[in-house]
Amino acid sequence: MFRILIVLIIGIVLGYAFRRLPHIHSVDTSARYTICALLFVFGLSLGANASLMRNIGFYGLEAVVVALLGMAGSFGAARLFNHLMRKTEDKA
């Protein structure tokens, strides 16, 4: 987990450092294709997992519940943050 975060942080630092180079912006297109390829390979590995495919109904319902709760928490936190920011602006 920490390796992934470290690689991400290094990428952010390098992207910021090289943002003025003209060729750095072509990374967006290659990143899109790379993400699509990764999702395809991930789907292949999920489809090949017999245990997962037998229990797809259970895992699917669990995934929907986790996604909905995550969205609700994000919306609630954004609303709270917005409310707090407006109070701060009103005082200034």
C-alpha positions as CSV (number, residue, x, y, z in Angstrom):
1,M,0.0,0.0,0.0
2,F,2.7,2.4,0.9
3,R,4.6,1.6,-2.3
4,I,1.7,2.7,-4.3
5,L,1.3,5.9,-2.4
6,I,5.1,6.6,-2.7
7,V,5.0,6.0,-6.5
8,L,2.0,8.3,-6.7
9,I,3.7,11.0,-4.8
10,I,6.8,10.7,-6.9
11,G,4.7,11.0,-10.0
12,I,3.0,14.1,-8.7
13,V,6.3,15.7,-7.8
14,L,7.8,14.9,-11.3
15,G,4.7,16.0,-13.1
16,Y,4.8,19.3,-11.2
17,A,8.5,19.7,-11.9
18,F,8.2,19.0,-15.6
19,R,4.9,20.6,-16.3
20,R,6.4,23.2,-18.6
21,L,7.8,20.6,-21.0
22,P,5.6,20.3,-24.1
23,H,5.7,16.5,-24.3
24,I,4.5,15.9,-20.8
25,H,0.9,16.7,-21.7
26,S,0.9,13.7,-24.1
27,V,1.0,11.5,-21.0
28,D,-2.8,12.0,-20.6
29,T,-3.6,10.0,-23.8
30,S,-1.2,7.1,-22.9
31,A,-2.5,7.1,-19.3
32,R,-6.1,6.6,-20.6
33,Y,-5.1,3.6,-22.7
34,T,-3.0,2.2,-19.8
35,I,-6.0,2.4,-17.5
36,C,-8.3,0.8,-20.0
37,A,-5.8,-2.1,-20.4
38,L,-5.5,-2.5,-16.6
39,L,-9.2,-2.6,-16.2
40,F,-9.5,-5.2,-19.0
41,V,-6.8,-7.4,-17.4
42,F,-8.5,-7.0,-14.0
43,G,-11.8,-8.1,-15.5
44,L,-10.2,-11.1,-17.0
45,S,-8.7,-12.1,-13.7
46,L,-12.1,-11.6,-12.0
47,G,-13.9,-13.6,-14.6
48,A,-11.4,-16.5,-14.3
49,N,-12.0,-16.7,-10.5
50,A,-14.6,-19.5,-10.2
51,S,-15.2,-18.8,-6.5
52,L,-16.0,-15.2,-7.2
53,M,-18.3,-16.0,-10.1
54,R,-20.3,-18.4,-7.9
55,N,-20.8,-15.8,-5.3
56,I,-21.2,-12.8,-7.6
57,G,-24.7,-11.9,-6.2
58,F,-23.4,-11.6,-2.7
59,Y,-20.3,-9.7,-3.6
60,G,-22.2,-7.5,-6.0
61,L,-24.7,-6.5,-3.3
62,E,-22.0,-5.9,-0.9
63,A,-20.1,-3.7,-3.4
64,V,-23.3,-1.7,-4.1
65,V,-23.8,-1.1,-0.3
66,V,-20.2,0.0,0.2
67,A,-20.3,2.3,-2.8
68,L,-23.6,3.9,-1.7
69,L,-22.4,4.4,1.8
70,G,-19.1,5.9,0.5
71,M,-21.0,8.3,-1.7
72,A,-23.3,9.3,1.1
73,G,-20.3,9.9,3.4
74,S,-18.6,12.0,0.7
75,F,-21.7,14.1,0.0
76,G,-22.2,14.6,3.7
77,A,-18.6,15.7,4.3
78,A,-18.7,18.0,1.3
79,R,-22.0,19.6,2.6
80,L,-20.5,20.0,6.1
81,F,-17.3,21.6,4.6
82,N,-19.4,23.9,2.4
83,H,-21.4,24.9,5.5
84,L,-18.3,25.6,7.5
85,M,-16.7,27.6,4.7
86,R,-19.8,29.8,4.4
87,K,-19.8,30.5,8.1
88,T,-16.1,31.5,7.9
89,E,-16.8,33.9,4.9
90,D,-19.8,35.5,6.7
91,K,-17.6,36.3,9.7
92,A,-14.9,37.9,7.6
